[in-house]
């Protein structure tokens, strides 16, 4: 069993790194139920309904360009903002949550005897998806491949992938794909599972979906034309 301290958490939204502005975050997940109890029943019966999730965060006000106030206030009411929330950090192999959200609330508070603070809420369309980090947020100066991630077995229900590109230098293009392998040998047997839209400027962000069989081993691969790009990649295997 591995525990983690709260200060390790990471929050990325819309191609921006909000981590250094926030001091708390959370995403309660829920699912509706419908009662189907019938005559003759001795106990109530239910069927599963729609999934839901609401992300909330609190932190400190910063009105600088690309800081929390500009990012969150600008996203208020905008559909399909790409969120990635990693409660234990985003090291490769760490789990977190990804979702498309609508910023529904944003508040700035300035107590006379305290630090100017912010709080926000976002409604997660479809609830939160459990994602595995395939590339921690960090700069790459050349094309490359990420760590091979072993799922122990193939899966059959597709999934989704998340990309957050927060910074770049002399960027011409960044292409990120998710590859699959049956044995983990990779050489000559790799196949492309999903491809993100090419990034030519930052901030960049996208959630993509894929269907059908997902091979046992997965990895991220990127082709960079430019000096550097700073990005995060997370992948969800549908149960």
C-alpha positions as CSV (number, residue, x, y, z in Angstrom):
1,X,0.0,0.0,0.0
2,X,1.3,3.4,-1.0
3,X,0.1,6.6,0.6
4,X,0.9,10.2,-0.5
5,X,1.0,13.6,1.0
6,X,-1.4,16.2,-0.3
7,X,1.3,18.6,-1.4
8,X,2.2,16.2,-4.2
9,X,-1.0,16.9,-6.1
10,X,-1.0,18.3,-9.6
11,X,-3.8,20.1,-11.5
12,X,-3.7,20.9,-15.2
13,X,-6.5,22.6,-17.1
14,X,-6.8,23.8,-20.6
15,X,-3.1,23.5,-21.3
16,X,-2.2,25.4,-18.1
17,X,-0.4,24.2,-15.0
18,X,-2.5,25.5,-12.1
19,X,-0.6,23.5,-9.5
20,X,1.4,26.3,-8.0
21,X,-1.7,28.5,-7.4
22,X,-3.8,25.9,-5.6
23,X,-3.7,24.6,-2.0
24,X,-6.6,22.1,-2.1
25,X,-8.6,20.2,-4.7
26,X,-11.0,17.3,-4.9
27,X,-13.4,15.5,-7.2
28,X,-16.4,13.7,-5.6
29,X,-17.7,11.1,-8.0
30,X,-21.3,9.9,-8.0
31,X,-23.8,7.8,-10.0
32,X,-27.5,8.1,-10.2
33,X,-29.8,5.2,-9.4
34,X,-33.4,4.4,-10.4
35,X,-35.6,2.5,-8.2
36,X,-37.3,-0.6,-9.8
37,X,-38.9,-2.2,-6.8
38,X,-42.0,-4.2,-7.8
39,X,-45.0,-5.8,-6.2
40,X,-44.0,-8.8,-4.1
41,X,-40.5,-7.5,-3.4
42,X,-39.2,-7.7,0.2
43,X,-36.4,-5.1,-0.4
44,X,-35.9,-2.2,-2.6
45,X,-34.2,-2.8,-6.0
46,X,-32.2,-0.3,-8.1
47,X,-30.6,0.0,-11.5
48,X,-27.5,2.1,-12.2
49,X,-27.9,5.5,-13.9
50,X,-25.8,8.4,-15.1
51,X,-22.3,9.1,-13.7
52,X,-21.4,12.5,-12.4
53,X,-18.5,14.4,-10.9
54,X,-17.7,17.9,-9.7
55,X,-14.2,19.2,-9.4
56,X,-13.5,21.9,-6.8
57,X,-10.3,23.7,-5.8
58,X,-9.1,26.6,-3.6
59,X,-5.9,28.6,-3.7
60,X,-4.2,32.0,-4.0
61,X,-5.0,34.9,-6.3
62,X,-2.5,35.8,-9.0
63,X,-3.6,38.2,-11.8
64,X,-0.5,37.8,-14.0
65,X,-0.7,36.7,-17.6
66,X,-1.4,32.9,-17.8
67,X,-1.9,32.8,-14.0
68,X,-4.9,31.4,-12.2
69,X,-7.2,34.4,-12.4
70,X,-6.8,34.8,-16.2
71,X,-7.2,31.1,-16.8
72,X,-10.1,30.2,-14.6
73,X,-12.2,33.4,-15.1
74,X,-11.7,33.0,-18.9
75,X,-13.0,29.5,-18.8
76,X,-16.1,30.2,-16.8
77,X,-19.1,28.8,-18.7
78,X,-16.9,27.3,-21.5
79,X,-17.7,23.7,-22.3
80,X,-15.2,20.9,-22.6
81,X,-12.2,22.4,-20.8
82,X,-9.6,19.5,-20.5
83,X,-8.8,18.8,-16.8
84,X,-6.2,16.4,-15.3
85,X,-6.1,16.0,-11.6
86,X,-3.3,13.9,-10.1
87,X,-3.8,13.6,-6.3
88,X,-0.4,11.8,-5.7
89,X,1.6,13.6,-8.4
90,X,2.1,12.9,-12.1
91,X,5.2,10.6,-12.0
92,X,5.0,8.0,-14.7
93,X,2.8,5.2,-13.4
94,X,0.8,7.5,-11.0
95,X,-3.0,7.4,-11.2
96,X,-5.3,10.4,-11.3
97,X,-8.5,11.6,-13.0
98,X,-9.2,13.2,-16.3
99,X,-12.4,14.8,-17.5
100,X,-14.0,17.4,-19.8
101,X,-15.4,20.1,-17.5
102,X,-17.4,23.3,-17.5
103,X,-16.2,25.9,-15.1
104,X,-19.4,26.7,-13.2
105,X,-18.2,28.9,-10.4
106,X,-15.2,31.2,-9.7
107,X,-14.7,33.4,-6.6
108,X,-12.0,35.8,-5.5
109,X,-11.8,36.8,-1.9
110,X,-9.6,39.5,-0.3
111,X,-9.6,39.4,3.6
112,X,-8.1,42.5,5.1
113,X,-5.9,40.4,7.3
114,X,-5.1,37.5,5.0
115,X,-3.9,36.4,1.5
116,X,-6.1,37.1,-1.5
117,X,-7.7,33.8,-2.3
118,X,-9.6,32.0,-5.1
119,X,-12.0,29.1,-5.3
120,X,-13.5,27.3,-8.3
121,X,-15.8,24.5,-9.3
122,X,-16.2,22.6,-12.6
123,X,-18.8,20.2,-13.6
124,X,-17.2,17.0,-15.1
125,X,-19.1,15.8,-18.2
126,X,-19.4,12.0,-17.9
127,X,-17.8,12.0,-14.4
128,X,-14.1,11.6,-13.9
129,X,-12.0,9.0,-15.8
130,X,-9.2,7.2,-13.9
131,X,-6.0,8.0,-15.8
132,X,-2.5,6.6,-15.6
133,X,0.4,9.0,-16.2
134,X,2.4,8.1,-19.3
135,X,4.5,11.3,-19.3
136,X,5.0,13.6,-16.3
137,X,4.7,17.3,-17.0
138,X,8.2,18.2,-18.2
139,X,10.2,19.5,-21.1
140,X,11.4,17.4,-23.9
141,X,14.1,18.8,-26.3
142,X,13.9,16.0,-28.9
143,X,11.6,13.3,-30.2
144,X,11.3,10.2,-28.1
145,X,9.3,7.4,-26.5
146,X,8.0,7.0,-23.0
147,X,8.1,4.1,-20.6
148,X,6.3,0.9,-21.6
149,X,3.3,0.4,-19.3
150,X,2.2,-3.2,-18.5
151,X,-1.5,-3.7,-17.9
152,X,-1.0,-7.5,-17.2
153,X,-3.6,-8.3,-19.9
154,X,-5.2,-6.7,-23.0
155,X,-8.6,-5.0,-22.5
156,X,-11.5,-4.8,-24.9
157,X,-13.5,-1.6,-24.3
158,X,-11.3,1.1,-25.6
159,X,-10.6,4.2,-23.5
160,X,-9.4,7.7,-23.7
161,X,-6.2,9.8,-23.5
162,X,-5.3,13.3,-22.3
163,X,-2.6,15.7,-23.5
164,X,-1.7,19.0,-21.7
165,X,1.0,21.1,-23.4
166,X,1.8,24.0,-21.1
167,X,5.0,25.6,-22.6
168,X,7.3,25.5,-25.6
169,X,10.3,27.2,-27.1
170,X,10.6,27.7,-30.9
171,X,7.9,25.1,-31.5
172,X,7.2,24.1,-35.0
173,X,5.2,21.0,-34.2
174,X,4.6,18.4,-31.5
175,X,2.9,15.1,-32.5
176,X,2.0,12.7,-29.7
177,X,0.6,9.2,-30.2
178,X,-0.3,6.2,-28.0
179,X,1.2,3.0,-29.1
180,X,0.3,-0.6,-28.2
181,X,2.3,-3.9,-28.1
182,X,1.2,-7.4,-27.4
183,X,4.5,-8.7,-25.9
184,X,6.3,-5.5,-24.9
185,X,9.1,-6.2,-27.3
186,X,8.0,-3.2,-29.4
187,X,10.4,-3.6,-32.3
188,X,8.4,-4.3,-35.4
189,X,5.2,-5.1,-33.5
190,X,4.1,-1.7,-32.3
191,X,0.7,-0.3,-33.5
192,X,-0.8,3.2,-33.1
193,X,-3.8,3.2,-30.8
194,X,-4.6,6.9,-30.8
195,X,-3.1,10.1,-32.2
196,X,-3.5,13.6,-30.7
197,X,-4.0,16.6,-33.0
198,X,-0.7,18.2,-33.9
199,X,0.3,21.0,-31.5
200,X,1.9,24.1,-33.1
201,X,1.4,26.6,-30.3
202,X,0.9,26.6,-26.5
203,X,-1.2,26.2,-24.5
204,X,-2.3,23.0,-26.1
205,X,-4.8,20.4,-24.8
206,X,-7.0,17.6,-26.0
207,X,-8.9,14.5,-24.9
208,X,-9.3,11.8,-27.4
209,X,-11.1,8.4,-27.3
210,X,-10.4,5.0,-28.8
211,X,-12.5,1.9,-29.1
212,X,-12.1,-1.9,-29.3
213,X,-9.1,-4.0,-28.2
214,X,-6.3,-2.3,-26.3
215,X,-3.1,-4.3,-26.2
216,X,-1.4,-5.3,-22.9
217,X,1.5,-2.8,-23.2
218,X,1.1,0.9,-24.0
219,X,3.5,3.8,-24.3
220,X,3.5,7.4,-25.5
221,X,5.7,8.5,-28.4
222,X,6.3,12.0,-29.5
223,X,7.8,13.7,-32.5
224,X,9.1,17.2,-31.8
225,X,10.2,19.8,-34.3
226,X,11.5,22.8,-32.4
227,X,13.7,23.5,-29.4
228,X,11.5,22.1,-26.6
229,X,7.9,21.4,-25.4
230,X,6.6,20.8,-21.9
231,X,3.7,18.3,-21.8
232,X,1.7,15.7,-19.8
233,X,0.1,12.6,-21.1
234,X,-2.4,10.4,-19.3
235,X,-4.3,7.3,-20.5
236,X,-7.6,5.7,-19.4
237,X,-8.4,2.1,-20.1
238,X,-12.2,1.6,-20.0
239,X,-13.3,-1.2,-17.7
